[in-house]
Amino acid sequence: MPRDDSNFVPLLVVQCCGASIFLGLIALWPGEWNVARWLALAIAVPAMVLFLAARYQLGRSFAVTPQARELVTRGVYSKIRNPMYVFSALLVLGFVLTLQKPYLFLILVILVPVQIIRARQEAKVLQEKFGDTYREYRKKTWF
């Protein structure tokens, strides 16, 4: 599928590298391979794959600030409206479980509400541009 945005490939490569480094840290972090560590890996591997799939499916519609270029409803987006938020949080959960420091769960306590706020801001922008089409899409998807 050709992309007309010249920044698409470099940004996707950077995000792939970042997610891979995160997964590498989870897999290679020194320490005991106990239940928490195996659980971390079991959460992080599919989360990374689905995060990258969602990022690719989003294509040139990816933006740091809320924008409404296209309503992406295919692939992972057919089930979850904000899969990048969901799967990035699961990657962080995997990392926190790997480190086995309970106080690091505070990262998720901060991250999840921030992502919910961002998702609501994006929803407003998408609803303004796509109206009823977006409202119907919301009814069929989670978060």
N, C-alpha and C positions, 0 to 999 in steps of 0.2 A: 504494500500500500504506500504510494508516494506521499511524501510530506512536503508542504510548501513553506514550512518554517525552517530556516537554516539553523536555528538554535535547537531544534528538536533532538537531533542525534547527539551533539556534544553534551547537552543537559541530561539526556537519558543515560549516556555513558557514565557521567559523573554520579548520577543517582544509583546506577547499577554497581559501580565501584564502592560507593558508600554503604549500600546494603550488604554487599559481599564482605566488606571489611567488618561490619557489625556481626555478620554470621561467623566470620573467621575468628573474631574475638570470643564469641560464645563457644566455638568448637575447640579453640586452642588455649583458652585461659587456663593458667595453672591451677591445679586443685583437684580434689577428689571427684570422681565420676559417681556421684550418688543419685538418688531418685530425683532430686531437684535439678541436677545438672542434665540428666537424660530428658526430663520434662521440658527444660529450657530448650534443648535442641529440637525436641518433638514439636514445640510451639513455633520456634524460630524458622525452621526450614520451610514449612508450608507458608508461613507468614511472609517470608522473603519472596518466595516464588509468586504468591498472589499479589504482593505489593508491586513487584516489577511488572506483572501482567496488567494490573490496573493502571500503572503509570504508562505503559505502552498503549493501552486501549484509550487512555485519555488523550494521547497524542498532543497536538498543538493547543488543545484546550487547557493544558496545564498552565497554571499561573500561581504566583505567590499571593496575590491579592484577589479578592472575589471578582470574577469576570464571567460573562456569559457569551462565549464564542460559539459553542455548539452544545446541545444537550446529548451527552453520551449515555446511551442506555443499553449498550451491547456488552457482551462478556461478563466480567465480574460486576459491572455496573447494572446489569439486569436484575441483580439480587440485592446489592448494597449500594446506596447512593454515595457513600464516602469511604470506599474501600481503602484508599491510601491512609486515611486516619486510623481505621480499624487495624490494618495490618502493621502500620508503623508502631502503634501502641503494643501490639503483640510482640514485635521485635524487641521493643524496650523491655517488656515483661520477661522475655527470654533472657535478655542480658542481666536484668536484676536477679532472676533466679540463678543464673550462672555465678554471679558474685556472692550470693548467699549472705547478703547484708540487709536485714529487714528494714532498716531506715531508708534504704534506697527506693522502697515502694512509694516514698513521698514524690518521687519523680512522676509516677503515674497519677498520683493524687493531683498534681499540677497539670500534667499533660492532657489528661482526659477532659477536664472542664474547658481547657483552652481549645481543644479540638471541637468540642460541642459548640462553643461560641463561634468558632470559624465556620463550622458546618451551617449554623443558623444564618450567618451573614451571607454565605454562598447561596443558601436556599432563597433568601430574599431577592438576590440579584437574578437568579435563574427564574424565579416566579414572575418577576417583573418583565423579563424578556420572553419567556415561553408560556406564561399564563396557564391555561387549562391543561396543556400538554404536560407541563411540569407537575401540576397537581395530580393528574392521573398516574404519572410515573411514581410520585411519592407514595401513593396508595399501594403500589405493587412491590415496593422495596423497603428494606430495613435501613435505618440510620442513614 
